[in-house]
Every structure is written in structure tokens, then in C-alpha cells.
Amino acid sequence: MHLKSYSITHSVLNCSKVAVRKAERWGPRTLDLDIMLFGNEVINTERLTVPHYDMKNRGFMLWPLFEIAPELVFPDGEMLRQILHTRAFDKLNKW
């Protein structure tokens, strides 16, 4: 992992740790930050997994990503457009 990505991702993790007060694991929290991607980097540490471990199964993460980066290719070579085309994700309704 590059020093820059380490610094940025761990800064985000530290911010969320300070801002979040949760009494129970998976319980309600005031802030939830997920780092979905960080360029083409793959990060696997005790505190952080990037790309997000389950984002390819979460339409609520993929559809907004598609709006801003329709030609995105994940670090493993899989194309965002193809994932959305082959899997049954409901389109999100905008408010």
C-alpha cells in the first residue's frame, strides 16, 4: 500500500472512530463511512478492506457509482456496467 493511500484511508477511519459513538456492534450510529474504492488499489489490513468487501452485491452503492463513473473497471478487472447488467438490482428512486 502506498504511503498516500495509507494516510488518507486511515485518516478517514480515525475521523469516523472519533465521530461515532456506538454501544453495540452493528447497532445504530451517528456516522458510517465506507471506503468503497481508492483508485485501483487493493488494501487488506486488519482495519480496512478496499475495495469494499460486499459492494458488488449492493445496488445502493453501485447505481450512484455508475452515475459518476459508468466506465469504471474494478481492480480485479470486472466492469461496473457488466455487474449492473447481469445481476438483478433494483434501480434506486431519487428523492
N, C-alpha and C positions, 0 to 999 in steps of 0.2 A: 504494500500500500504506500502510495506517495505521501510525503510529509504534509502537503497541502490538503489532500483529501482526509488524512487523519485529523488534522487540525480542525477543519470545517465540520466534519461529521461529529467529532467529539465535542465541539463547541455547542452544536445543536442538541446533542444528548444531555450535556450539562445544563443547558437552558431549560429543557423540559423537566429535568430532575428537580431543579430549583422551583419551578413554577407549579409543579404538580404535587398535590397532597392526596395520596390515596391510602385509605385504611386497609383495603383488601386487594389482593391480586385480581385483576380483571374487573374490578369494581369501577364505579363512576369516578371520573377525574375531571379536573378543570381544563387540562390541556393534554392533547395527544398528538405528538409529532411522529410521522412515519417518513423515513427517508426511502423513497421508492427507488430512485436511481441516482447515481453520481457519475455522469458521463458513461463511459464504457467500463468503469472499474467494477471489480468483484471484490467485496470486502466480507470476510468471515472472521469475526472476533467474538469473544465472549459476550460483549455488549451490543454488537451490531452485525446485521446481515444485510448486505446490499448486493444485488437488487433485493427488494423486499421479498421475503420468503414465499408469500402467497399472493402477490399482486396479480399474477396471470389468471387467477381464479376469481378476481374481484372486479366486476364490471364497473362499480362506482369509482374505482381507481383508473381503469383502462379507458373508459369513454372520455373523461376530461383530458387525459393524456393524449388521446387520439386527436382531440380538437386542436391541441397546440403542436403536436408532432406526429402527423399522420404517417410519415415515412420512417418512424422510429424502428430501429433494429436493436433488440436486446443483446447484451454481451454474449449470450450463448448462440447468437445468430438467428433466433426466431423473430419474425416480423410482427409488430403490433397489429397491423392491418390483417394479417393472416389469423392471428389469435381471435380477433373480434369476428372474423368471417366464419370460422369453423366451430366456434363454441356458442352456446345459447345464452347470451347475456341480454337482459332487458335493457333497452335504451333508457337513459335517465330523463326524467322530466325536469325541465328548468323552471324555476320559480317565476 
